[in-house]
């Protein structure tokens, strides 16, 4: 359920085609910054999510340099 003009973690996950847990991990990694935080809930604007979706992302696991 969107709160005002903000999207919840579950809605962002659906838009990006990933799990809510992965969205939370991306936030922890600092690659996606929530626009608002109310209690434990991260809230995002659609513009922020659209910009994040346009970023080039590598698929798969990073190569180990052994």
DSSP file (Angstrom, degrees, kcal/mol; ACC not computed):
  #  RESIDUE AA STRUCTURE BP1 BP2  ACC     N-H-->O    O-->H-N    N-H-->O    O-->H-N    TCO  KAPPA ALPHA  PHI   PSI    X-CA   Y-CA   Z-CA
    1    1 A X              0   0    0      0, 0.0     2,-0.1     0, 0.0    10,-0.1   0.000 360.0 360.0 360.0 120.6    0.0    0.0    0.0
    2    2 A X        -     0   0    0      5,-0.1     2,-0.7     1,-0.1     5,-0.2  -0.426 360.0-142.9 -68.8 142.2    1.5    3.3   -1.1
    3    3 A X  B >   -A    6   0A   0      3,-1.3     3,-2.4    -2,-0.1     2,-0.2  -0.918  63.0 -53.8-109.5 107.1    1.7    5.9    1.6
    4    4 A X  T 3  S-     0   0    0     -2,-0.7    -2,-0.0     1,-0.3     0, 0.0  -0.469 121.2 -21.8  61.1-125.8    1.1    9.3    0.0
    5    5 A X  T 3  S+     0   0    0     -2,-0.2    41,-0.6    -3,-0.1    -1,-0.3   0.269 120.1 101.3 -95.2  10.2    3.5    9.6   -2.9
    6    6 A X  E <   -AB   3  45A   0     -3,-2.4    -3,-1.3    39,-0.1     2,-0.4  -0.658  61.8-141.3-100.9 152.5    5.8    7.0   -1.4
    7    7 A X  E     - B   0  44A   0     37,-3.6    37,-2.3    -2,-0.3     2,-0.1  -0.861  17.6-130.7-108.0 144.7    6.3    3.4   -2.3
    8    8 A X     >  -     0   0    0     -2,-0.4     4,-2.4    35,-0.2     5,-0.2  -0.357  30.8-100.7 -85.6 171.5    7.0    0.7    0.4
    9    9 A X  H  > S+     0   0    0     33,-0.4     4,-2.4     1,-0.2     5,-0.2   0.894 123.5  52.8 -59.2 -41.7    9.7   -1.9    0.2
   10   10 A X  H  > S+     0   0    0      1,-0.2     4,-1.8     2,-0.2    -1,-0.2   0.895 110.2  47.3 -62.9 -40.2    7.3   -4.5   -1.0
   11   11 A X  H  > S+     0   0    0      2,-0.2     4,-2.2     1,-0.2    -2,-0.2   0.892 111.2  50.9 -68.5 -39.7    6.1   -2.3   -3.9
   12   12 A X  H  X S+     0   0    0     -4,-2.4     4,-2.6     1,-0.2     5,-0.2   0.915 108.7  52.6 -62.7 -42.8    9.7   -1.4   -4.8
   13   13 A X  H  X>S+     0   0    0     -4,-2.4     5,-2.2     1,-0.2     4,-1.3   0.905 109.7  48.4 -59.5 -42.5   10.5   -5.2   -4.9
   14   14 A X  H  <5S+     0   0    0     -4,-1.8    -1,-0.2     2,-0.2    -2,-0.2   0.908 112.0  48.9 -65.3 -42.0    7.6   -5.8   -7.2
   15   15 A X  H  <5S+     0   0    0     -4,-2.2    -2,-0.2     1,-0.2    -1,-0.2   0.912 117.4  40.7 -63.3 -43.3    8.5   -3.0   -9.6
   16   16 A X  H  <5S-     0   0    0     -4,-2.6    -1,-0.2    -5,-0.2    -2,-0.2   0.602 109.0-121.9 -84.2 -11.7   12.2   -4.1   -9.7
   17   17 A X  T  <5S+     0   0    0     -4,-1.3     2,-0.2     1,-0.3    -3,-0.2   0.842  74.9 107.8  74.9  33.4   11.3   -7.8  -10.0
   18   18 A X  S   <S-     0   0    0     -5,-2.2    -1,-0.3    -6,-0.2     2,-0.1  -0.771  74.0 -86.1-131.0 176.8   13.3   -8.8   -6.9
   19   19 A X     >  -     0   0    0     -2,-0.2     4,-1.8     1,-0.1     3,-0.3  -0.488  32.3-117.6 -84.4 156.8   12.4   -9.8   -3.3
   20   20 A X  H  > S+     0   0    0      1,-0.2     4,-2.3     2,-0.2     5,-0.2   0.860 116.9  57.4 -58.6 -35.1   11.8   -7.4   -0.5
   21   21 A X  H  > S+     0   0    0      1,-0.2     4,-2.0     2,-0.2    -1,-0.2   0.878 104.7  50.6 -62.9 -37.7   14.8   -8.9    1.3
   22   22 A X  H  > S+     0   0    0     -3,-0.3     4,-2.3     2,-0.2    -1,-0.2   0.880 107.7  53.1 -68.1 -37.8   17.0   -8.0   -1.7
   23   23 A X  H  X S+     0   0    0     -4,-1.8     4,-1.9     2,-0.2    -2,-0.2   0.933 109.3  49.3 -60.8 -45.2   15.6   -4.4   -1.6
   24   24 A X  H  X S+     0   0    0     -4,-2.3     4,-2.3     1,-0.2    -2,-0.2   0.888 110.3  50.8 -61.8 -38.7   16.6   -4.2    2.1
   25   25 A X  H  X S+     0   0    0     -4,-2.0     4,-2.4     2,-0.2    -1,-0.2   0.888 107.6  52.5 -66.5 -38.7   20.1   -5.5    1.3
   26   26 A X  H  X>S+     0   0    0     -4,-2.3     5,-1.7     2,-0.2     6,-1.0   0.866 110.0  49.7 -63.7 -36.2   20.5   -2.9   -1.5
   27   27 A X  H ><5S+     0   0    0     -4,-1.9     3,-1.0     2,-0.2    -2,-0.2   0.929 110.3  49.4 -66.9 -45.2   19.6   -0.2    1.1
   28   28 A X  H 3<5S+     0   0    0     -4,-2.3    -2,-0.2     1,-0.3    -1,-0.2   0.884 108.2  54.4 -60.6 -39.0   22.1   -1.6    3.6
   29   29 A X  H 3<5S-     0   0    0     -4,-2.4    -1,-0.3    -5,-0.1    -2,-0.2   0.656 113.6-122.5 -69.1 -15.5   24.8   -1.6    0.9
   30   30 A X  T <<5S+     0   0    0     -3,-1.0    -3,-0.2    -4,-0.6     3,-0.1   0.557  81.8 115.7  86.1   8.3   24.0    2.1    0.3
   31   31 A X  S   <S+     0   0    0     -5,-1.7     2,-0.4     1,-0.2    -4,-0.2   0.700  80.2  36.6 -83.1 -19.0   23.2    1.6   -3.4
   32   32 A X  S    S-     0   0    0     -6,-1.0     2,-0.5    -9,-0.1    -2,-0.3  -0.984  74.9-160.1-134.6 122.5   19.6    2.7   -2.9
   33   33 A X        -     0   0    0     -2,-0.4    -6,-0.1    -3,-0.1    -5,-0.0  -0.890  19.3-126.0-107.0 124.6   18.8    5.4   -0.4
   34   34 A X        -     0   0    0     -2,-0.5    10,-0.2     1,-0.1     3,-0.1  -0.363   6.9-142.6 -66.5 147.5   15.2    5.7    1.0
   35   35 A X  S    S+     0   0    0      8,-1.8     2,-0.3     1,-0.2     9,-0.2   0.797  84.7  10.4 -79.3 -30.2   13.6    9.1    0.7
   36   36 A X  E     -C   43   0B   0      7,-1.9     7,-2.9     2,-0.0     2,-0.4  -0.979  62.2-157.1-143.8 154.0   11.8    8.8    4.1
   37   37 A X  E     -C   42   0B   0     -2,-0.3     2,-0.6     5,-0.2     5,-0.2  -0.968   9.0-178.2-135.6 120.5   12.1    6.5    7.0
   38   38 A X  E >   -C   41   0B   0      3,-2.2     3,-2.3    -2,-0.4     2,-0.3  -0.952  67.6 -48.9-120.0 110.3    9.2    6.1    9.4
   39   39 A X  T 3  S-     0   0    0     -2,-0.6     0, 0.0     1,-0.3     0, 0.0  -0.513 123.5 -23.2  63.0-123.5   10.0    3.7   12.2
   40   40 A X  T 3  S+     0   0    0     -2,-0.3     2,-0.5    -3,-0.1    -1,-0.3   0.422 116.1 105.6 -95.2  -0.3   11.4    0.6   10.5
   41   41 A X  E <   -C   38   0B   0     -3,-2.3    -3,-2.2   -33,-0.0     2,-0.5  -0.699  57.5-152.7 -90.0 125.6    9.7    1.3    7.2
   42   42 A X  E     -C   37   0B   0     -2,-0.5   -33,-0.4    -5,-0.2     2,-0.4  -0.820  13.8-162.1 -91.5 133.3   11.8    2.7    4.3
   43   43 A X  E     -C   36   0B   0     -7,-2.9    -7,-1.9    -2,-0.5    -8,-1.8  -0.951   5.8-169.3-121.3 139.7    9.8    4.8    1.8
   44   44 A X  E     -B    7   0A   0    -37,-2.3   -37,-3.6    -2,-0.4     2,-0.2  -0.917  19.3-126.1-128.0 148.5   10.8    5.6   -1.7
   45   45 A X  E  >  -B    6   0A   0     -2,-0.3     4,-1.9   -39,-0.2     5,-0.2  -0.628  26.5-120.9 -87.3 155.4    9.6    7.9   -4.4
   46   46 A X  H  > S+     0   0    0    -41,-0.6     4,-2.8    -2,-0.2     5,-0.2   0.874 114.1  56.8 -62.0 -36.9    8.8    6.5   -7.8
   47   47 A X  H  > S+     0   0    0      1,-0.2     4,-2.3     2,-0.2    -1,-0.2   0.911 105.7  50.1 -61.6 -43.4   11.4    8.9   -9.4
   48   48 A X  H  > S+     0   0    0      1,-0.2     4,-2.1     2,-0.2    -1,-0.2   0.907 112.7  46.6 -61.6 -43.1   14.1    7.4   -7.1
   49   49 A X  H  X S+     0   0    0     -4,-1.9     4,-2.5     2,-0.2    -2,-0.2   0.898 110.6  52.1 -68.6 -41.1   13.2    3.9   -8.1
   50   50 A X  H  X S+     0   0    0     -4,-2.8     4,-1.1     1,-0.2    -2,-0.2   0.907 110.7  48.6 -61.1 -41.6   13.1    4.7  -11.8
   51   51 A X  H  X S+     0   0    0     -4,-2.3     4,-0.6     1,-0.2     3,-0.3   0.899 111.6  49.3 -65.0 -40.6   16.6    6.2  -11.5
   52   52 A X  H >< S+     0   0    0     -4,-2.1     3,-1.1     1,-0.2    -2,-0.2   0.899 107.0  55.3 -64.5 -40.3   17.9    3.2   -9.7
   53   53 A X  H 3< S+     0   0    0     -4,-2.5    -1,-0.2     1,-0.2    -2,-0.2   0.776 102.6  57.5 -64.8 -26.3   16.3    0.8  -12.3
   54   54 A X  H 3< S+     0   0    0     -4,-1.1    -1,-0.2    -3,-0.3    -2,-0.2   0.674  83.7 104.4 -78.7 -17.5   18.2    2.6  -15.1
   55   55 A X  S << S-     0   0    0     -3,-1.1     2,-0.4    -4,-0.6    -3,-0.0  -0.353  82.5-108.9 -66.0 143.8   21.6    2.0  -13.5
   56   56 A X        -     0   0    0     -2,-0.0     2,-0.4     1,-0.0    -1,-0.1  -0.599  40.7-169.4 -74.2 127.8   23.7   -0.7  -15.1
   57   57 A X        -     0   0    0     -2,-0.4     2,-0.4    -4,-0.1    -4,-0.0  -0.941  18.5-129.9-121.9 143.1   23.9   -3.8  -12.9
   58   58 A X        -     0   0    0     -2,-0.4     2,-0.3     2,-0.1     4,-0.1  -0.725  23.6-136.9 -88.0 138.3   26.0   -6.8  -13.1
   59   59 A X        +     0   0    0     -2,-0.4     2,-0.0     2,-0.1    -1,-0.0  -0.665  59.5  13.3 -91.6 150.5   24.3  -10.2  -12.9
   60   60 A X  S    S-     0   0    0     -2,-0.3     2,-0.2     2,-0.0    -2,-0.1  -0.175  99.6 -35.0  85.8-175.1   25.6  -13.1  -10.9
   61   61 A X        -     0   0    0      1,-0.1    -2,-0.1    -2,-0.0     3,-0.1  -0.569  65.7-103.7 -85.1 143.6   28.3  -13.5   -8.3
   62   62 A X        -     0   0    0     -2,-0.2     2,-0.1     1,-0.1    -1,-0.1  -0.389  42.9-103.7 -66.2 146.4   31.5  -11.4   -8.4
   63   63 A X        -     0   0    0      1,-0.1     2,-0.5    -2,-0.1    -1,-0.1  -0.438  29.4-124.4 -71.6 142.4   34.5  -13.3   -9.6
   64   64 A X        -     0   0    0     -2,-0.1     2,-1.0     1,-0.1    -1,-0.1  -0.757  12.1-144.7 -88.2 129.5   37.0  -14.4   -7.0
   65   65 A X              0   0    0     -2,-0.5    -1,-0.1     1,-0.2    -2,-0.0  -0.366 360.0 360.0 -93.2  55.4   40.5  -13.1   -7.7
   66   66 A X              0   0    0     -2,-1.0    -1,-0.2     0, 0.0    -2,-0.0   0.453 360.0 360.0 -88.4 360.0   42.5  -16.1   -6.4
